[in-house]
Amino acid sequence: MQHPKKGIDQRLRAAADLVLKTLADKEAPLVADVGCDHGYLTAYLLRQRMDLSVIASDISGPSLAKARMLLDPGIYGSRVKFREADGLDALEEAEKPDCIVMAGMGGRLILEMLTRRQERIGDALLVLQANTDIPLLRSGLAQMGIRVREEAYAEVKGRQYVILLCEKGEGQPLTEGEALLGAKAAEGALEGRRRYLTALLQKKREEQRLASAGRSAKSLQKAAECETQIRMIEEELGMKACTVKDVCEMVGRIAPYDTAEEWDNVGLLVGRGGAPVHAVLIALDLTEAVIREAKELGCGAVVTHHPLMFHAVRRVTDENREGEMILRLAEQGIAHIAAHTNLDKAQGGVNDALMAAAGVRNVRGEGLIRVGDLEGRMSFGELSERLKAALGAQIRTYGSPEKIVHVLGCCSGAGGSEYRKAMALGADCFLTGEIRQHEALDALHDGCPVIEAGHYETERPVCAALCDALQKEADTLQYKVTFFCSGVDPFERG
């Protein structure tokens, strides 16, 4: 057996540094590293203080064997004792460690181990790093009469961790906010705390989106709980209120309105710019089902690709679909923002999202056209099947399935007439949502087979991309707003 000598990471280093900091004035301190795994934390502690000793325990025999390999008795001698045991069972009754460390486990498991053998904690300080269920751990500790004195933070491979330094105190129950947010950070840990809370905010938003997609009473209740937690984190981070105008401006930064075609209708189309908004729904089209979805999610605005009032409107009544939509928006207090041809052209917009879904490389182009390189030798038939699966589309193809293709061009939606512009950029096949018969015949004559995948299917990928881009923009600007991607099919196909 060979020990994987990867060394201590920032998570374990932060836990170890808390131990050393709290034991600075103790002579010959004893530390219990419960769940020591491969022994990296134990080794670090022993190297930092020559008078420190450690009880290194783990329920896993193979893990403990690796720790034994790392902690050479010829170097550390009797300063380390190994115990194969479950939790605090590793401690003998006469042993009174100055500090107990539990790192890398779930919060529920840590709490269960501490509760089951609470008498063996004694007066020891606790340094706890849980990978999950941290609010549950904080609450459970408080119920046991253990208070969190300090919290430290660490980042490993983009993941944020919190480490709790705990001691005996009064057993006062925590509020939901105290359990979620934890103790105030020390002066030197403010930036780490901010990064940790920002990551927690992103996690809660994702949980809320997943719960909202379930549409059941239970999942919507879960989404509401996440909403409450999101508001707590936003307040703690000092984020600012967002308005409909702010959302409109963020959309415009991603897809500048002045790039839209002159005949288009984009920007804020319905609603008050100064109205506060806490949640926004992203959809391809505005329908009654989308408005209901926005209402259920508490959205004060809907951003769509296709605009209302695309043509001149002389009256707004419930006698037609568009008038009905405008009235429903006004009645529900929901604003409507559109990003149409400006989003088609934008970097990261409709056509870039389509090319990303197609899985091509080296995407290039401007305006409405994108082209990208296909991987390896591929027939037009193979490409068609790949795009059928990627887009979830019932495609129609125009061209020989045996033809070998190398560069895919695209123009989403009703973009069939644009194939020549894609060919000018090197495309030898073309993807679009709709193409007229004479355009398809012309394309075949010019040597460019075409895949017609549907207007909705070729534009749908942008909804998730725009949702992510707007959330990133809002977080950068520190706005208290959450963006959702609609799960509604405008044609009610399930």
Protein Blocks (a to p, Z undefined) as FASTA:
>chain_A
ZZddebpafklmmmmmmmmmmmmmpghiadddehklnommmmmmmmmpmkbccddddfbl
klmmmmmmmmgfklnmmmbccdddehjllpcfklccfbdcdehiafklmmmmmmmmmmln
mmaccddddfbhklmmmmmmmmnopacfbdcdddeehiacddddddddddddddfklmmn
opaddfklmmmmmmmmmmmmmmmmmmmmmmmmnopaklmmmmmmmmmmmmmmmmmnopac
ddfklmmmmmmmmmgfklpcfkbcedjfbdcfklccfbdcddfbdcfklmmmmmmnopab
dcdfbdghkbccfbdcfkbfklmmmmmmmmnopacdddfklmmmpghilmlmmmmmnopa
hiacehjbccdddehjddfklmmmmmmmmnopacddeddfkbccfbdcddehjlllmmmm
mmmnopabdcdfbdcfklmmmmmmnopacddebjklmmmmmmmmmmmmmmmmmmmnopac
dddddfbdfklnZZ
